[in-house]
Amino acid sequence: MAVKITDICINCDACLDECPTESIVDNDENPTGEDIYYVNPETCTECIGDNDEPACAEACPTEGCIVWDVREGASHPVRDGMTAGEPCVED
């Protein structure tokens, strides 16, 4: 599992510097071509071992923008009790 930035993202850059694995790229570098920020599932660790919650979601000012996601290529374990599509952090 990894995290995913949804299309309600306001492109504020708050998450970019918070990611300890530099897994987040802005919309200009999104490999899917979508006009939203992108989290690389191959390198996203959900901040396990770094933070109690994903640092990107903690920094994000848009409630529900960053959600848990199951994508092919995710190489790290899911946090216990998390469900794909649910916000990583509840305000």
Sequence and secondary structure as in RCSB ss.txt:
>XXXX:A:sequence
MAVKITDICINCDACLDECPTESIVDNDENPTGEDIYYVNPETCTECIGDNDEPACAEACPTEGCIVWDVREGAS
HPVRDGMTAGEPCVED
>XXXX:A:secstr
 EEEE TT     TTTTT TT  EE GGG TT  SS EE TTT  TTTTT SS HHHHH SSTT EEEE  TT  
S   TT  TTSBSS  
